[in-house]
Structures are given as structure tokens and as C-alpha cells.
Amino acid sequence: MPHQVLTRDAVAKHNAPGDLWCIIDHRVYDLSDFTDAHPGGSVVLAQVAGTDATTAFYNLHRQEVLQRYAGLCIGTLEGEAPEVLEPQPGDLSPVPYAEPLWLRPQFRSPYYRDSHRRLRRAMREFTDRHVSPEAQAKEVDGTYISQELIDRMAETNVLAMRLGPGEHLHGRSLLGGVVDGKEFDYFHDLVMAQEGVRANARGFQDGNMAGMMISLTAVRQWLGDRALRDKVTEECLSGKKKICLAITEAFAGSDVAGIRTTATKTPDGKHYVINGTKKWITNGMFSDYFVVGCKTEKGFSVILVEHGEGVETKPIKTSYSTAAATAYIEFEDVKVPVNHLLGKEHQGFKVIMSNFNHERWAMACAVIRWQRTIVEECLKWSNQRVVFGKNLLAQPTIRQKLAKMISHAEANQAWLEQITDQMNHMTYEQQARNLSGPIGLLKSFATRSAHEIADEAVNIFGGRGLTQSGMGRVAEMFHRTYKFDAILGGTEEILADLGVRQAMKEMPKAML
């Protein structure tokens, strides 16, 4: 049906089950053939037939629903214009506190330049157009990331940027050239981390090559065989191979010293033979390489292991989607050349502990971005949800909850940016020496904040906050999955203790 200009009286005549029109935000929708497909049933639609259903619609739905069913719109009302904003891919949100201070027009920041803003725009548009649709589908069906999306991220060097600053970015065209690889710093890295999780699919978020981000960094920094290092790097950044970090075991989580997987040298000294198991390994189900923590004769070592004979993976179901490809891995007499050793033999703790810094920082980036997303969801819902004749924002107790949530999100972002600035002015070794404690405290506090925000969000959404579809689905997912950030990469308690112990090393003896 061609687009029409209609009057309210004309719409009112279409009020029967087989001839059902309604008005939403000054637009006219023909729902005659949609009644049976409507997820809420046909009775609800019959109640608004021929009327202005704007208030009823926005009490239950977001604008994205109208965008999804734009084909049902047949016209607009005479002399009237739509009022609700329709966000486009890459757009900033106009909702208060939905964006960090540096992205709000009335504020400034000493940390960000034009290249950070260009990257923000390009990465958000990339996420909106290419990542989000697949993420939502995979989150539900539990299948793994498509090679098509991996290839797209490889071609645009999104994969390469996930590793953070470094020589691996030099000479590459980053998302069409929005930033020079030699200028890419940790604030560009922060932008990538926070924009990349806006697909709002927590299991897929980890399934989206998170294993590569936390393992290929170690290979780049610590693998002594340069030719092998460059080969593995190119294979992974081109999307041809996948890689993950395999440290945790049933016997050892945050207690890395409790690891039982062994690596024993062959009599000729040319190979390691690896035996043991690893558990809860993100991306383990589809990885071609594993960065494995092992007990060696005089300590602990980290070894790059290729998926081959003697390596078996089994899926593990957790609280979030199997799209994360979480695995239980068995290594049985797996023979690995000694040039696959990362760092020095028996000194693997230095490799792992140094590598943890970027992983934990990136996890903090992500969970802090999620907090802001939940703040936005709650502000939108509180503004549009009408109870007892007023929206939720009219209730002081709701405003108090929102104030608490906003305060946590803003405080965490400010602390994150402060630490990121320090990272920009430190070498890898200096970061390992000076920032493991502050990053540990940040991650620990951020996930405690997530606990508070998730709790308040579910109460604001009510029953919808317990439902995996509809208006409260993002709040429900956050409440169900924020604990992954509290446990993966080091638990809250371990990291809080690490922060205090590192601080005590600097305590002057004269202060006794």
C-alpha cells in the first residue's frame, strides 16, 4: 500500500479484526494481517483498533520494535509529525548519562582526541550493523561466531585492534583509516573494548574472539621464536586460525599455583610432553591454538599448544550462552616443540601475571560499559512506564535508585580513564610492576558496582527484569551474567587482596 496522508477520523473506521488500523507516534499502521503474528496475541490489538495507541504501545515497547516492523506503516496523520527519535547505526544516545562525559557535547576531557572520536563512531556503526544482528541470534541458538563475521573483523583490522597498541598495528588500515596504527593508544583500545560490547549479548561477547584477545597478547610479548610468533599472529589476525588462553583447571582457578597439568621434557630436550586438563576455557571449543599453563620440573611454564593429536575438547554449559564456546580440555601425551615456550622455562608466573593486566583492564572496560547501558535502559523505562497515572520517574524511590546506579557508572568510568592514562605513559614492564594492584582493585570494585546496579535494575523493571525477552531483556541478561566479570580473570576477593598487598610493598617502614 502506498504511503498516505490520513485523518484520525479515517483511521477510526478501520476497527475490525480483518481491517485493523491504529496510530502510534502520529504514524498509521495497518495491523490487519499482523494480528496472528503479534507476540502478545490478537486481543491486545483489538483493544486499540482504530485508536491512537501511542501511550499503550510505549508502555510495553521500544522504538526499535516500530523500526523492525516499518513495513506495516501505511502513512502519517494530516498536519502531524512523528516526535520519537529513531537512532541510526553509529549514533550517540541522547539519553542523559547514556554516554560517558567525553562524548556529551557540553563536557570536555583531557584524554581524547579527534582520532578517538572517529574510532568511536566507526566502531559503533560496525557493531550496530555487523555484530549486533549476529550476536542476538547466536546468543539465543548457542552456536559459535560465524566465519563471515570473523573475516569481516579481520579485513577491517578490528581483530588486530583488540590486542591493544603495538607494532602489529603499524601499516594496517584500521576501520578504513580512522586512526593511524602508530598513534593507536590505550584510549583507542578503551574505545574498542566499550563499543564492541554494545551488542548486548553477554555469551556471544566472550564468544567473539575474547580468547584471542587474552592469549595472543602473551604470544606477541613472550614467544621467543620470532618466526613462529609472526606466523601465529598473522594466522589469528587474518581469521584463519583461532587461539585461546588455557590456564584454569578444576583444581586451580585464581590459585594458579595449584595447576596440575604437567609439561615434561623428552630425553633429547627437543619437546615437551603435556598431560592434564583445563576447565572453563573461553573459545576452547573452536580454537586451533591454546596458551597453556603447565607445571615443569622446577616451577611453572607457559607453552603454546596446537590443537592436534592428544587434544580433546568438550563443551561446558554455564549461566550464559554456549555461543561463548566454553570448553573442558584434555591433553594426553601431547608433544610440543620446545620453541613453543613463552618466556623462560619455570618462570611462567611472570608471563601470566603480566598478561593478566590487559585482560583485567579490558574486562573492566566492558563491565563498566554494560553498567552505562543498564543505566540507559532504566532511564528509558522509568520515563515511559506509566503506573497510577504517572511515569516511574515521578516516584522519589525510583529516582534514588537511578542516582545510585548513575553514581557507580560515572565513578567507575573516571577511575578507568585515570588508569588508562597511566598505561599510556608506561612500558609493558612498568605496567606489570605498578598497575597490577590498581587494575585489580578497579575490576573488583567495578564488578561490585555491577552487583548493585543489576539488583536495582531488576527491581525497577519488575517482572520484565526476570524475562529474557521484551523490555527488560537487557537488564535480565546483565543480572544473570555480570558474575562472569566478577570471577573470570581473577575473582573479586583475590584482586582486592592483590591491590592491598601491592600497596603494602610501598609502605614506608618509618610508618610502623
N, C-alpha and C positions, 0 to 999 in steps of 0.2 A: 504494500500500500504506500503511495507517495506521501511525502511529508505534507501535513495540512496545518492551517491556522484555524483553530476551533474555539467555540464559545463554551462556557460552563453549562449552559442550557443544553447544548448539543450533546455534550458528554453525558449528562444526566439521563438521556433517553436510552443509553446503552447499559442496561442494568439487569440483564437476564443471563442465566448460566451460559447460553450459547452466543451471547452478544454482550460481552462484559468489558467495559472500559473503566479506567479510573485516572485520577490526576495525582502526580507526585512531582513536587517542586516545579509547578507551572508547566509540566510536560504531560502529554496524554499517552497512556499506554493501553494497547489492546491485548487483554488477557484471555480472550475467548478460547484460544487453543492451548492456553498455558495452565488452565485450572488443574488438569490431571497431573501435570508435571511439577506443580508447585510443592516444594518440600514440606510446607506447612499445611497442605491439604486444600481442598476447594472451598470449604465452609468459610474460612477466613476471607477469601477473595469475594465470595458472595456478599459478605457483610459490608464491603466497601464499593460494590458495583455502582458505577455512575457518580461517585462522590470524589471529593478531594481527600485522598488517603495519605497525604504528606505526613501528618503527625503520627498516624498509626504505623506507617512504613518505617520512619526513622526511630520509632520507639523499639524496633526489632532488628533493623538492618543498617548497614553502612552504605555509603555511596558506591562502593566497589560492586555491590550487587546490581545496581542500575547500570553500571558500565558493562558488566558481564552480559546483561540482557538488553543491551541497547537496541537490538533488532525489534523489540516489542514496542518501541516508541514510535508513534504514528504522527505526532505533531506537537505543537505548542499552543498555549492559550492566547487568544487575541489580546494584544496590549499588555502582555505579561512576559517576564523574562526569568529564566532559572536563577536561583540565588546560591545554591550549594556549589562549592568549588569542586572541580574534577581534576585531581592530581594526575600528572603525566610522568612517564619514566624519567627519573633523574631529578625531579622537583624536590625542593625543600618543603618541609611541612610548616604550615602557618600556625599550627597549634602551639601555644606557649609551652616552653621547656621541652618540646619535642626534638629540638636540635641543641647541641652544645653551644655555649656562649659565642664561640668564634664564628659560628655560622648564622648568628642572628644579626640583622643589619644595624641594630642600634649599639652593638658592642664591638670591641676590638680584642686582639690577642697578640702578644709579642712572639708567639711561636710559629704562626702560619703565614705562608707567602702565597702568591698567586698560583704557583705550581701545585700547592696543596689543595687549593680551591678547584683548580681544573681537574685534578685527580679525583677529588670528591665527586664532582659532577659526573665524570666519565664512569667511575666505578659504580655509582648508584644507578646510572642508566643501564650499565651492563648487568647488574644484579637484577634490576626490575624486569629487563627484557629477557634475559637468558637463564639466570639462576633460579629466580623465584618460581616460575611455572614448573620447572622440573623438580625443584625442591619440594613443593607442595604435593606433587604426585608421588614422588619416591617416599616421602615421609609416611604416606598412607599405605602404599603397597609393599614397602620394606625392601624394594630392590635397590641395587647399587647404582652409583652415578654412571651416567652414560658416557661412552667413549666420545660421542659427539660433543658433549659439554667440555670434557677434558681437552679435546682437540681445540675447541674454541678458546679456552683459557690458555692453552699453550701458544696458539697463534698470536694472541694479544699480549702475551707475557704476563698475564695475571698470575700464572703459576710461579714464574720467576720472582715476581714481586712479593709473593707470600713468604719468601725466605728472609726478607728484610734487606737492608743496604749491603752492598758488596760488589766485587768485581764481576760477579755473574750477571749483573745488570748492565754493564758497560757495553755499548754498541747495540743494545736491543731497543726496538721501538715499543715503548710501554703504552698500551692502550691508544695506539695511533700517534704517539709522540707528545702526550700531555705533560710528561715530565722527562727530563734527561736522566738516564741511568746513573750518571756520575754525580748527580745532585740529589738522588733519592736518599732521604734520611729517615730517621725513626718516626718522624711525624707523618711522612708519606706512608710508612709502614703501619702506623696507627690508623690512618685513614682507610687503608686497605682492610685492616682487621675489622674495623667497625662497620664499614659499608658492606663488607662481604657477608655479615651475619643478618642483614636486614631481610633476608628471605623468610625469616621466622619459621624455621623448621629445624629443631634442635638436633635430631638424629642425623638428618642429611647434612647439617652444618659440619659435623665431625666426619661424615662420610665423604664430604667434599675435599678430599686430599689433605685432611688435617694431619694424617700420619706422615705425609711428605714434609709438611712444614716443620714438624718437631724432630725429624730424623735426618733429612738431607742437609740441614744446617750443621749437624755433627759431622757428617761425611765431608762437607766442604771445609770445615775448620780443622779436622783431626786426622783424616786419612792421609797417610804419608806417601803412598804411591800416587803421584800426581796424574799419571796417565789413567789409572783406574778411577781416581776421583773425578776427572773430567768426563770420562766415559759414562759413569753412573749419573753424574749431574745432567749431562745432555740427554740421556735416555729418559730421565724423570721429568725434566723441564719441557721436553718435547711431547710428553704424554704417552710415550711408547712403553714405559715401564712405570710401576708404582712401588713405593717404598714406605715403610712404617717403622716406628720405634717399638722394640720388644724388650722391655725391662721387667715389668710387673709379673709376679708369679702368684700362685695360690699361697705360697709360703712367704712372700715378700712383696709388700706394696710400697708405702712410704719408707719402710725399713729396707733400703736397697742392700744393706749388708747381709740380709738374710737370704739372698739369692742362692739357689741350689743348682741351677744349670751350670754344667761344667764344660770347660774347653781344655782338652789335654793334647799336648804336642805329640806328633808322631816321632818315632825314634830318629828319623832323618832330619827332624826340625823344620820340615817344609810345610807342614799342615797342622791345623787344629782339628780335633775330632770333638764335636759338640753333642752333648746329651742333656736333655732336660725338657722342661715345659714352661710356657708363658701363658698368662691369662689376662683377659680383658684388653686385648690388643686392638686398638682402633685401626681400621682399614686392613687388618690382618687377613681377612678373607680374600682380598683381591690383590695383595701385594706380591711383587716379584723379588723384592729385597727386604731384609729385616736387619735393623741395627740392634744387635743382641748383647745384653749384659750377661757376662759369664764369670764363674769362679775359675781362676787359673792357679797354678801351683803356689804362687806367693802373694796372691791377692785377688783383685777384681780387674777384668779387662772387657773392652767393648769391641765387638767384631762384626763386620758386615757379612751377612749370610745370604746367599742367593736361594730362592725357592726352587728346590730340586729334590733329588732322591733323599729320602730320610726325613723330609719336612712334611708334616700333615697339619691341616687347619680344620677346625670345626667351629660352626657359628655359636655365639652366645647371645641369648635374648636378655635384654636389660629393660630398664624403665622407658627408654626412648626407642626410636625406630631402628629396625635391623638395617636400615639404609646406612648406618654408621659402619657396617661390616666388622663388628666386634668379634674377635676370634680367640679361641683356645688353640695354642700351637704346641706341637710335639716335635722335638728334634731327636732323632735316633741315629747315632753314629754318622752325623753329617760332617763331611770332610771339607774343610775350608782352607785355602792357601793363606800362609802367614802374612802376606802383604795386604790382607783384608783387615788387619788390626788398626783400630783407631787410637791415636795417641801412643803412649808407651805401655808395654806389657806390664801387668799388675798395677797399673796406675789409672785404671778406668774411672775411678770416682771423680777425678778431675774433669774428665770428658763429660760425664753425666751431669755433674753439678753445674758446670759452666753452661752446658746446653739447656739445663732447666730454666735458666734466667729468661731466655727469649720465649720459651714455651709458656711459662707462668705469666709473663708480661702480656703475651698475646691472648691468653685466656682471660686476663683481667680486662683487656680491651673489649673482648666480646661480651662478657657478662655485664659490663658497665653500659655497653650499647643496648643490651637487652633490657636493662633497668629503665633506660630512657624510653624504649619502645613501650614498656608496660605503663609508664607514666602517661605517655600519649594516649594509649588505649583507654586508660581510666579517665583521663580528662575528657576525651570524646564521649565516652559512655555516660559520664556524670552530667555532661552538657545536654545530651539528647534524651536520656531516660527520664520519663515523666512519672512521678508517683505522688499520689494525693494532690494532684493538680499542679505540682511544681517539679522542676528538674532536680536531680540529686544534688547539684551544686548549691541549691538553696538550703541544704542541711549542714549545719556547722560541723557535725561529726564527720561528714564526708570531706569537708574542706580540711579538717585536721589530718585525716588520713593522707590526703593528697599532698599536704605540706610536708609531712614526714617522708613520703616517697620522693618528692622533688629534692628535698634536702640531701638525702642519701645519694641520689643520682648525680647531683651537682658536685657534692664533696668528693665523690669517687673520681669523677672526670678531672677535677682540678688536681688531685693527687697524682692521677695517671699522667697528666701532661707535665707535671713537675718532674716526675721520674724520667719521662721520655726525654725531656730537655737534658737531664744528666747523661742519659745514654748517648745523646748526640755529641757530647763533649768528652766521652771516654772511649778508650780502646776496648776490645773484647776482653782482654786480661783485666783491665781496671773495672769493667762491669762485673766480672766474676768475683773480684775481690771486694768491691764496695757496694754493689747493688743487690746481691742475693738476699740480704736481710730486708731492705726496704721493699723489694718486689714481693717477697714472701708475705710481708705484713699487708701490702696493698691487696694482694689476691685474697688473703684471709679475711680482711675487712670487707672487700667487695662482695664476697660470697655470703658473709653475714648480713650485709645490706640487702642482698638478693633475697635472703630468707624473710626479712622484714617486709620488703616490697611485695614479694609473692603472696605473703599472708594477707596483707591489706588489699591487694588487688582482687583476690578471690572473694573477700567479704564485700567489696564494692560491687562486683558483678553478680554476687549471689549464686543461684543455681547455674547460671551461664558460666561461671568460673570453674565449674566442675564438668563442663560439657566440651567434648572435643570437636565441636562444630559450632557454627553460628558466631554471635557477637563476642562471646567470651573465650573463644578457642585459643587465642594467643596467651591470655592470662593463664588458662588451664595448662598449656604446654610449659610455660615458664615455671609454674608452681610444681609441676611434675618432674621437671628436668634440671632445675637450677643446681641440684645437688651434684650433678656431673662436674660442674665447675668447682664445687666445694671439695671434691675428692680427687679427680684426675689431676695429675701433675703435682701431687702433694696435698695432703689433707689440711684443712684449716688449722688444726691443732699443731701439726708438725711445722707448718710455715710460720705460725705465730711464734712458736718456740725458737725457730731458726732466726727470726728477726731479733728477738731479745738476746739470744746467745751471741749473735754477731755484734750487737751493740755493746755487750759486756766486754768484748775484746778490746774496745776502745776506751773502757772506763779507766780513768787515771788512778793509779794506786794511792795517790795522795788523798783521794776522796773516801778512803776507808773510814 
